[in-house]
Amino acid sequence: MSPATATVTVTDAPATLAPAKPTARMILDHGPLTRALKIAEFGVGVKSPSEAQRGVFIETGRGRATLTTFDYETAVSVSVPGRARKGGSLLHFGQLQKALAAMVAGETKAQAERTSVSLAGDLLSTEHLTVPIAALEMEEFTRPPEPVPAMATVDAGEFFAELKRVLPAAGRDDTLPVLTAVHLTLSGQTLTMAATDRYRLAEGHVRAEATVRPLEAPLSVLFPADVLTALLKRFTSYDGPVGVGLLDAASSDIPRATLSLGDTTVTVRAREGKFPAYSAFFPNEFVASVRIDRATLVKAAKKGRAMAQAVGGTHSPVALRWSGEGALALAPVIGTPEQQARVKGMTVPFTLDHGTTADVAGMSVHFNPAFLLAALDAFTGQDTVTVHIRQFEEGQSRKPVLLTDDPAAKDSYRHLLIPIRLDPPK
């Protein structure tokens, strides 16, 4: 009897695809490549659980290399002209950046700027050195959403100048994410920016020119303030147009915003939530409008803050205080009412554009000195700043105080400050 024969059926195992090899091919100057990486840096997902998002995706071809980073919230794309063949590589961002710096160690700035750098897949080379850079799996890289085409353009100088005024008012409390964003609105020929942290509110405007046709209705998104801060730092010398594209919550697509600056495109997912309907916060009627020399008020505020911290404590306010005769001084708020009565502040000349001396005599407005100085910094370049006081109660202003430069202008910058309320002496 012959032994039993076992029959084994062999099935085809699913083929395992080998990871795509890095294929980017480019030759670029060191200076432009380094600057492009610096811009792309704030889109790197440094805390991402996915290693792929901690890399930079480099696509080459058609005479340029495009560097893309995406941390799931912010996508940055920068194109650099050079010699390039079609290909793509996903490289570890930090290692690439450090290797590029090491490549030009010992060179002068001028030599480093024009040093030729080549990339072949994952191999980085200059005339003197060749090193492999850690390559990440391209299949695992989550591609960012498509940029929003520019609906309007604004002048970069005007945009960044106004942004610099608005940003300090943005919140920093991550438990209130809506307030950590800047509210951008495109309406007609105007781009409006607004920010608030609940204690102050800033609003600025820049002229916008439609790229195709004017919008039929205003569009608004919440643009993360930290991304705008990074842009402000990295584009100090950019003087071209800034393209603005917005998709709001009413869109069927992912709400997002895109800013285009020359060879750089930044796309962010819009913050979820509703920004406060803030227009009603700005008062229209005042008991007094006080025009003050800005430089003098800044000096007085700095002296007041320093003395308040030295004698009164870290959180001591400063006060704009009118004497019974109507003279104005800015003084630190220190100690008991009896001690405070002995404090003499720095005299601040002023002009009443609205109201009378009788309306302000004996009155005071108390401010957080850091917030006051930040507000005054927003008026840099202006000779004067006008402080509009809504009303006085028990000798002090308790309602938000409005600061403007040119109240007659339709779209002038406005900064609202909530004064500190002190208990009246008993």
Sequence and secondary structure as in RCSB ss.txt:
>XXXX:A:sequence
MSPATATVTVTDAPATLAPAKPTARMILDHGPLTRALKIAEFGVGVKSPSEAQRGVFIETGRGRATLTTFDYETA
VSVSVPGRARKGGSLLHFGQLQKALAAMVAGETKAQAERTSVSLAGDLLSTEHLTVPIAALEMEEFTRPPEPVPA
MATVDAGEFFAELKRVLPAAGRDDTLPVLTAVHLTLSGQTLTMAATDRYRLAEGHVRAEATVRPLEAPLSVLFPA
DVLTALLKRFTSYDGPVGVGLLDAASSDIPRATLSLGDTTVTVRAREGKFPAYSAFFPNEFVASVRIDRATLVKA
AKKGRAMAQAVGGTHSPVALRWSGEGALALAPVIGTPEQQARVKGMTVPFTLDHGTTADVAGMSVHFNPAFLLAA
LDAFTGQDTVTVHIRQFEEGQSRKPVLLTDDPAAKDSYRHLLIPIRLDPPK
>XXXX:A:secstr
                        EEEEEHHHHHHHHHHHGGGS TT SSGGGGEEEEEEETTEEEEEEE SSEE
EEEEEESEEESEEEEEEHHHHHHHHHHHTTT  HHHHHH EEEEETTEEE SS EEE  B  GGG          
SEEEEHHHHHHHHHHHGGGS   TTSGGGGEEEEEEETTEEEEEEE SSEEEEEEEE EESSS  SS EEEEEEH
HHHHHHHHHTTT  SEEEEEEE TTSSS  EEEEEETTEEEEEE   S    GGGGS S  SEEEEEEHHHHHHH
HHHHHHHIIIII TT  EEEEE TT  EEEEE  SSHHHHTT   EE  EEEEES HHHHTT EEEE HHHHHHH
HHTTTT SEEEEEE   BTTB  S EEEES TTSTT  EEEE         
